[in-house]
Amino acid sequence: MSVETQKETLGFQTEVKQLLHLMIHSLYSNKEIFLRELISNASDAVDKLRFEALAKPELLEGGAELKIRVSFDKDAKTVTLEDNGIGMSREDAVTHLGTIAKSGTADFMKHLSGDQKKDSHLIGQFGVGFYSAFIVADKVDVFSRRAGLAASEGVHWSSKGEGEFEISTVEKADRGTRIVLHLKSAEDEFADGWRLRNIIKKYSDHIALPIELPKEVAAVEGEEQPAVEWETVNRASALWTRPRTEVKDEEYQEFYKHVAHDFENPLSWSHNKVEGKLEYTSLLYVPTRAPFDLYQREAPKGLKLYVQRVFVMDQAESFLPLYLRFIKGVVDSNDLSLNVSREILQKDPIIDSMKSALTKRVLDMLEKLAKNEPEQYKGFWKNFGQVMKEGPAEDFANKEKIAGLLRFASTQGDDGEQVVGLADYLARAKEGQDKIYYLTGETYAQVKNSPHLEVFRKKGIEVLLLTDRIDEWLMSYLNDFDGKSFVDVARGDLDLGNLDSEEDKKAAEEVAKSKEGLVERLKTALGDSVAEVRVSHRLTDSPAILAIGEQDLGLQMRQILEASGQKVPDSKPIFEFNPAHPLIEKLDNEQSDERFGDLSHILFDQAALAAGDSLKDPAAYVRRLNKLLVELSV
């Protein structure tokens, strides 16, 4: 062993300390996955070397035969994993092995509950494979040298997983990384060739480069110990290049865990080979859970890109639209050049064709999941529904397809769960109904109890209840579905079309005519507060509501714009009253103009509160209400 220099002891990042504590205290019931994670990292390191060597062949240092080697020493109770990939510099080792250098760290720590089973899922979402070494080891040594650096610039990183690590500079002749696990006394079962071979076959058979173990050669008494012979124990061919009929579900699942750095099985996958004008293979996965950085639009995303089975790029984001950023997998093209860059990808017409086809493939996969596995799709929607709602605005060509995948709460449910698809809604629509009715709001309780729904309840018409912050924005891009247009029940002058009988329409016209005097008095009393006053066709129980003008922003959009500091265009609501309500009848008979004005403003403010809006002048509302209460008590 060469002399170590520039030795120093550094502390782990706080998040890593907490993570190691979970690892060391047997977070995983399945301890053998440590080897899968370390092999997966080694495979990534080899892929990165291949990619960098396209531009700088000298990084291969004369050794182009890329591989991973796993060995063990029963007497020393060690397992060693070595790759001849890109390797690490001293700075790389401190950054990659001492910190969780990934967006969403704070969210990750915030979600840790102390429940080991739940926390293992969170760690799987976060992808921190190296630290799984401490499941079986009480000390880990890492020897590494980055390709292209001098042999004297090797690095030795060492830790017992107790809050700090040592790092020093060493001589290392070969590029790449060697990890030595000093096994805990109870884990020496892993210092065994048969055990390691089975783990590799089980979890890492899909890795597309050789994983070698020492060949078991019986020693002959009296002869020198033979030189170590190595044998490849995995299939060592790219899984996506094999015919679908030859790949087992378990192999697809393990490949997903490798490519996505996830600990859970995927929800669904699609493996497809395209031949003809374009030639490429894709293997696309839908994760079971959402990553922490799903809503950070600048977070890394995209597919692994290969060109003729040579790794070219991680997170190639040009192959899928942004609303499908949660999809994991690989795409392997025969039509792109090996020196392709992100900039070239953005301008290449081949990419546009591939993106269009891959997007349709993902949407088909989700349609199939929704149709055949509705319970699983329900789980998918909880995790990824809000991201899917970005789709209609971003992907006009697939708007109808995306709309069919959307799920909403409705007046037919009682728990606010988003389970109603548009096709289901239309299938149970009333005879003669040619519209899809919806209402947006801040909370489920608010929209469920909204006065805007009264006439719909009376007539038994289902209304979709939209409470996500993105919903009003979404509906500005969804004009119709299956030939039926969407109608916001809080907007404009409600027209139920064929759902209203001729008698109903005639009666409504007569009532409106008889209340023209009251309409004028209310206009005078409410003045600039309203754009219009009219008799309501929406109400059966409440005295009044506020409707939104046909072209005006709804409350959700106004609040989003105000929160982001943008100027919101001025607009005034439409005041609608229920002529059959006792309060309105009393108002109509009120002789005092002052009292009429106070009552009108109280009704207006109550309607604003029922709509989820805040009052422009709360003090005036309280003053008028108190005045009314005093009068009633006299």
N, C-alpha and C positions, 0 to 999 in steps of 0.2 A: 504494500500500500504506500503510495507516495505521501510526502509531507503535506499537511494541511496548513494553509496560511489564511490571513485575514479572517480569523474565526470570530464570530460574534453570536450572542444570544438575543433573540427578538421575541416579542410577545405576539400571540395570535390576535387577530381582530376579535372583538367581543362576540360577534355573531358566530365565529368559528368555534370559540370556546364552548358556547351553548350547544352548538351542533355536535361537537366531539363528545360532550357529556351524554347526549342522547345516543350516539353511536356506541360508546363504550359500555353503556348500560343496556346492551342487548336490545336495541330498538328493533332490529330485524329478527323475526322468528326464523328466517331463512338465511343463515349466515354465509352460505356458500356464494351468495351473489357478489361478495367482495371481488372475486376473481373476474366475474363478468364485467364489473365496472372498470377495473384496472386494465383489462384487455381492450375494452371499448376506448378508453383514453389513449392507449398505445396505438390502436388502429387510427384514431384521429391524428396522432402525431406523425404517423407514416403518411397519411393522406396529405397533410400539410407540407411535408418534405417533397412529395411528388409534385405538388402544385408549384412550390417555390423553385424547384429544380427545372421547371419548364423554361423559366427566364434565366436561371443561374445553374447550369448543369454541374458547375464545380462544387456545389453543395453536397453532391453525392459522394465526393471524396474517393472516387474509384470503386465504391461499393454500392452497386445499383440493385443488388438482391435484397429486397426489403422483407423483413420477417419479425415475428415476435417469438421470444423463447421463454418458457416457464420451466424452472428447475426447483429442486428442493434438497434439503440436507436433514435427514432424520435425526442425526446426532446433535446438530446445532439447533434443531427445531426452527428452521427457516424455510420460507418460500421466496424465490427470487423471480421477478418478471423483468425481462429486458427487451427493448425495442431499438431498432436503428433508424428511428424517425427523426423529426426536426430537432428534438432536444431542447434544453433550457439553458439560458444564461443565468448568472447569479441574480440579476434583477427579475428575470422571469420566475425563478423559483420563489423569491420573496412574494411576488405579486400573486402567482397562481396557487401556491401552497400555503400561504399565510393569511390570505383574505378571500372572502367570497366576492370576487370582482364581477358582480352582476346586478343589473337594475332590479329594484323591487326588494332589496335586502331588508329594509325596514318593515315592509309588508309581511315578509316571510317570518320575521321574528315576532311580529305582532300577532300572527295567527297561531303560533305555537301554544298549545293548550296544556301541556303536561301529560296529556293522555297519549301513551306511547303508540297505540294503534292509529289514532287520528294523525299524530305528528309524523308517522312514517309516510302517510300519503302526501303530506305537505313537503317533506324532504324529496319525495319522488318528483313532485311538480317542480322543485327548485333545481334539481340536477346537480348534485354535489358528490359525484362518484368517488373521487380520490379518498375522501375521508372515510369511506366504507372500509378501508384497510384496517382501521382501528376497531372494527367489530371483532377481528380475530387476532390482532397483533397488539402487544403492549409497547412495541417500539418499531418505528419505521425509518429506514435509511433510504435516501434517494441520491443516486449519483448520476449526474447528467452533464452533457455538453451540447451547446447549440451548434448545428451544422454551420460551417464557415468560420467558427472561432478556433483559436489555437488550442492545442492539446493542454497547454498550461492554464487554460481558462475554464476548466471543468468546475463543477460545483457539487458540494456534498451538503445535503439538507437532512437533518435528523430531528426526530421528536418522539416523545413518549405520550403525546396527546394530552398533556397536563397543563396547557396554557401557554407554553412557549416552545420555540424550536431553535436549534443551532444551525448556523450556515457558515461554510468556509469554502475557500478556493482550493481545488485539487487538480492534479494531473489526470487527464482522461484521454486515452489514445483514440478511442472510437466515439463518433457522434452518437446521440441518442440518450436514452434514459434506462437506468437499472434501479429497480425498486426492491429492497430487501425487507421482508416482513419477519420480525422476530415474534414467533407465535406465542400467545398466552399458553400457560401450562395445560389448560383444558381444551386447547384447539390444535394439539399436535397431530390430530387425524388428517390435517391438510398437508402434512409433510409426507405425502404418499403418492407415488406415481399413478396408481390405479384410480385413486380418489380425484386427483387433478384432471386426469384424462376424461373421466366421466362428467366432471363439471364443464370442461371445455366443450365436449360434444353436446351437452345439454343446452348451454347458454350461448356459445360462441361459434357454432359450426358455420354460421352464415358469414363470418368475417372474411373479407375477400383477399386475405393474404395469409401465408402459412403461419400457423401457431405450432411451434415445435416443442416437444418434450424429449428428455434423454431416453434413448432406447434401452430397454431392460436387457442387459447382456450379462449372463452368468459368468462370474469370475472362475478361472481355472486355478486350482491349487498349485502354488509354486511359480506361477507366471505373474508378470507385472500386470498391474491394473490396466485394462485396455483403455484407449482414448475414448472420450465420450462420443457416442454416435447419436445424432438427433433424428427424430422422425416427426413428420407432420401428422397431427391428430385431428385436424378439422378438414372440412371439405375444400376450404380455401378458394371458393369461386363465388362471384357476386350473386347473391340470392335472387335479385330481380332479373337476372339473365336466364334463370331456369324456368321451364314451363310451369304454369300454375298447378297442373295436375301432379307435379312432383314435389310440391312444397306443402308441408303440413301446417296446420293452423298454429301449432306451437312454434314453428320456425318463423312464421310471419310475426308472431307476437314478440319473440326474442329480438328479431331484427328491429322492430319498432323501438324497443327499449334502448337498443344501441344507437339508433339514428336520432331519437328524440331525447335521449338521456332522461328517460322517465322510468319509474319503478312499477308502474301499473300497466296492465294490458290495454291496448287501444280499444275503442268502442267499435270501430269498423275499419275496413281497408279495401282498396281497389288496386289490382295489379293488372296492367294492360300493356300490350305491345302493339305499336302502330307501324304499319309498313305501307309503302307506296310513295306518294310525293314527298312526304316527310317520314323519317324513320327515327323513332325514339321509344323508350320503355319508361313507364312511370309506375311507381309504387307509392300510393298515397294513403295516409292514415288520418282518422279522426280520433283525437285523444279522448280519454274518459273525463279528464278534469281540465279546467282552464289554468294556464300558467299565471303567475302573479303579475306579469307585465303585459297582460293581454290588452289593457286599455292605455298602455303607453305606446302611442303610435310610432314613436321613434325606436322602440325596442327591436332587437334582432329578430328577423322572421324570414321565412322562405324555405325552399327545398334545397337539399344537397344536390349540386349539379355535377354530373359526370359526363365526359365526352369519350365515347368508345371505351367505357369502363375505367377511365382514368379520372380520379377526383380532380375537380377544377375549383369548386367554390362552395363554401358553406353559406347558408342563408341567401340563396339566389332568389330575390324577391320579385323578379320580373315575370315569373311563370304563373302567378295567381294574383287576383285583385286583393286589395287591402282588407276587405271584409272577410276574406277566407284566410287571414294571417295565422290562424290557429292550426291549419293543416300542416302535418309533418310528412316527410318522405323523401324520395329521391327521383330525379329525372335523369335519364342517360340518353344523350343525343348522338346520332351519327352524322348530323348535318352541321354542327358547329365546329369551329376550329379550337385547338387546344389552348391557344393564347387569348381566348375570349375574356373580356373584362366586363365589369358592371356597366360601364358607359356604353360599350358596344351592344350589350344585351338590351339596353333601353331603346336602341334605334333599329334593331335587327327585325325585318319583317317575318322571319322564321319564328321569332319569339312570340309575335302577335298571334300567329296561327296556333302555336303550341299552347299559349295562355288561354285562348278561346276554347280549345279542346279539353284542356285540363280542368278549366272552370266548370264546363258542362259535366265532366266526369265526377267531380266532387258533388255537384248538385244532384246528379243521378244517384250517387251513393247515399246522400242524405234522404232523398225521396224514398229509396228502397228501405232505409232504416225506419223512416216514419211510417211506412206502410206495413212492414213485416214485424217490426219491434217497437210498437208504440210506447211501451214503458221505458225502453232505452232512449228513445227519441225525447221523451219527457225530460230525462236526465241531461241529454245533450242541450236541450233548449234552456234549461236552468243555467247551464254553464256558458253557453255561447249565443243565446238568443239576442242579446242587445247588440252584439257584433254583427249578427246576420241582418239586423234592422238597418245597418248602414248600406246594405246591398242595393236596394232599388235606386238610390241616388247615384251610386257608383257604377252600376252595371246595367245600363238601359236594355241591352240586348237580352238579358236573362230576367228582366223585371217580373214577368208573369210566373216564371219558374220559382224565383225567390219568394214571391208573394204566397205561393202555395205551401212554402215551408214555414211561413210565419205562424206564430201561435199567440193567442190573446186570451185574457179573461173576458167573461161576458155575464150578462144578467141571468143566464141560465145556471151559472155556478154560484156557490155561496162562500167560497174561500179565497177568491182572488187568484187562483192558480191559472197560469197561462197555458191552457190546453186546447183551446178552440182554434181549429184551422179554418181557413176561408171556405174550403170545399165543404166541410162539415156544416158551417153556418148556412151556406146556400142550400144544402140538402134538406135542412129542416126549416127553411124560410116559409113564411105564410104564402098561401096561394095569392097570386097577383102582386107579390112583393118584387120590385125590380131594382131595389137599392140595398146597399150594405150599410147599416147604421152603426155609428160609433160615437163615443164621447171620451174626451181626454181630460185628465186632471192630475193633481199632485199625488193623491193617495187613493187606494181602493175604496176605503170607507167613504171618502168624499164623493167619488163618482157613483158608487153604488146607491147612495142616498140622495143623489142630485134630483131636484125638481124637474130637470129636463127629461127625466125618464118616465114621468107620470103617465103620459098618454100611451107610451109604449107598453107599460105594464098593463094598463087597462085593455089594450088590444092584443096582448100576448105576443108582441113583436120583440125578438131578441136584439140586444144592442151590445156591441163589443165595448169593453171598458179598458181604456189605454192609460196607464199610469207611469210608464218609464219616461225619463226626461227627454229621450230621443223621439218619442211617439208622434208629437205634432209635426216635427220636422220630417219624419218618415212619411206621414200621410200627405205632406205637400208634394211628394213624388209618386204616390200611389193614387192614380185617378180612378182606376177600375180593375176588376178581376172577373174573368170569365164573362165579360160583357156587361157586368153590373157595376154601376158607379158607386163610389163611397160618399156618404153624407154624414157630416158632423151635426149631431142633433142639437148642438148649442149654437149653431151658426145660421145666419140668414133667416128667411121666413120659411118655417117648416112646411113641407108639402109631402103628405103621405101617399099621394097619387091614388092608385087603385085601392089602397087599403082604407081610404075614406069613402063612404057611400055618398051618393048624390044628395041624400037627405042631410047627412052630416055637413057637407059643404054648404048647402043652402042655409041651414040653421046657423052655421058660423058666420056667414055673410050678414044675416039678419041681426045677430047679436052685435057684430062689429058696427053696423049702421046705427043701432040703438045707443051705442056707447060713444058716439062721436064727440058729444059734449064733454064727457069725462076725459077722453083722450086729450082734448084741447086744454082742459084745466091742469092735467098732469104735465103737459108740455110746458105750460107757463110756470108751474111750481118748480119743476126740476131744472128748467132752463138749460144752461150749458153742460150740465152733467150727462146729458143723453143725446144721442144722435137722432133718436126717434122714439115715439111711444105708440104702442098698438095693443089690441086685444090678442091674447095668447090662445093658440090651438094646442099648446104643449101641456098645459096644466089641468090637473083634476083635483088636487088637494091643496097646493100652495097658493098664496095670494099673488106672488109676482116672481119673475126671474129676469136675469140680464142675458140677452142674446148677443152674439158677436156679429159684426158686419161681415158680409160675404167675402170681402177682400182684406179684412183686418187681421192682424196677428192675434192668435189665441194667447191665453194666460201663460201656458208653458213656454212658448217662444219668447214672450215678452220678458219673463223671468230669466231665461237663459241669456238673452242679449244684455239685460241690465246687469247680471252677475259678471259678464265678461267686459263690462265697461262700455258697451256699444250704445249709440243713441237709438232709442226706440221711437218709431214714428207715432205721432199723436193719433189717437182714435177714441171714439166714445161708444159706449155700449147702447144697445136697444133695450128699452124698458118694456117688458110685456106683463100684462096683468090678467088675472083670472076673474072674469066678470061674475062668476057664480059664487065666489068666495065671500063669506060674511064680512070680512074686513074691507073688501072692495065695495060691497054694498053700503057699508057705513060711511066709507070715504065719499062715495057718490052722493050721499045725503048730507054731507057736512056743509054747513052754511058759512062757518068762519073761514076766511081765506088764510089766516095765520095758522089756525089748527090744521087745515087741509095741507098747507105747505109742510108743517112738521111731520104729519103722518106720511105724506108722500116720500119725504126724505128718509124716514125710518124704514119704510118698505124697500126703498132703493138700497140702503146700506145693508139690510138683512139679505137681500138678493145677492149683493156683492159677496157677503160672507159665505153664503151657501155655495157660491161658485168657486170658493177657495181664494178669493182675492182679499187684499188688505184694504182697509178703509182709508180714503184720502184725508178725512178729518175725523178721527175717532172721538175727539173731545166734543165735537158738535153732535155726534150720534148719541153719546152718553147724556149730554144736556137735554136733548129732545126726548129721549126715553125717560129720563127722570121726571121731566115736566109732565109727560103723559101719565106716569105712575102716580104722581101727586094728585093729578086731576081725577084719576080713577078712585083714589082712596078717600077723596073728600065726600 
